[in-house]
């Protein structure tokens, strides 16, 4: 069916059909009004929302107002009957940092504020979708403006991406923005994968995107001072200070990856890692200076000799294979990483003796 062939009846029937299927929330782009369309002419990227662009084409073809806006009361009746929540989509969200906080985005935001009130009056819950590309210095402003205009309706954001020149790494560019958005009051973060802007994500892309957003959400919660959130970090830091490798991997969000990367360089749990080596390990030196042992588990005692790592799991091995450095064979592998050992052969002998004791 062509976009211009959509009718009011077709739209309402499809919304009700999906509501009957048990959908929890619908993204409805009812805030894009016909009078807003002229505001996008000066943009670099125009309208980047699929829903927004479809409705804009429909409005221009028929020279009529947005049907989602015109039928908002009828849609709300369906939403209430089937207990569906509104996700009021921002069809005029900026598609690049140059377009952020522009007149088109802000005009739609004020319409979304109106629709939040209408949804509440109809007995329907509503949350509001936020912008996708925003420079870091404008993110807090956007969060605060939405909270005021939309009467503190939950705000969820796709990132936002804070720069446009890193395709292939937009799970990172967006996680930076998501951290600031979470700190400034965003209620939900919509994750972005490395394939954003370049293709359809695969399983590993989804995993990488989700992990990036777990980081962003946790960092944002720490910044907001939510009670108890930082305890996890403090517990891991204590294990790190105590050089308690098993506890560190137990507490880590992704302990399999942490263990695999540790064992990629050094297949023993000892009082240093391969980053600084034995002689320059700051944690070990701190202990020697002040008998620093705070945060150690009551039952944990540092080994007097190196202990062989329990080994990398199948999941960890897959991680290393993905890095094209699968264990156990890799040339140039670190052994004891001591500046006092003149060659690799002697380093291997020292490590072997430590494991035999």
Buried (B, 14 or more C-beta within 10 A) or exposed (E): EEEEEBEEEEBBEEBBEBBEEEEEEBBBBBBBBBEBBEBBEEBEEBBBBEBBBBBBBBBEEEEEBBBBBEBBEBBBBBBBEBEBBBBBBBBBBBBBBBBBBBBBBBBBBEBBBBBBEBBBEBEBBBBBBBBBBBBBEBBBEBBEBBBEBBEEBBBBBBBBBBBBEBEEBBBBBBBBBBBBBBBBBBBBBBBBBBBBBEEEBEEEBBEBBEBBBBBBBBBBBBBEEEEEBBEBEEBBBBBBBBBBBBBBBBBBEBBBBBBBBBBBBBBBBBBBBBEBBBBEBEBBBEBEEEEBBEBBEEEBEBBEEBBEBEEBEEEBBBBBEEEEBBBEEEEEBBBBBBEEBEEEEBBBEBBEEBBEE
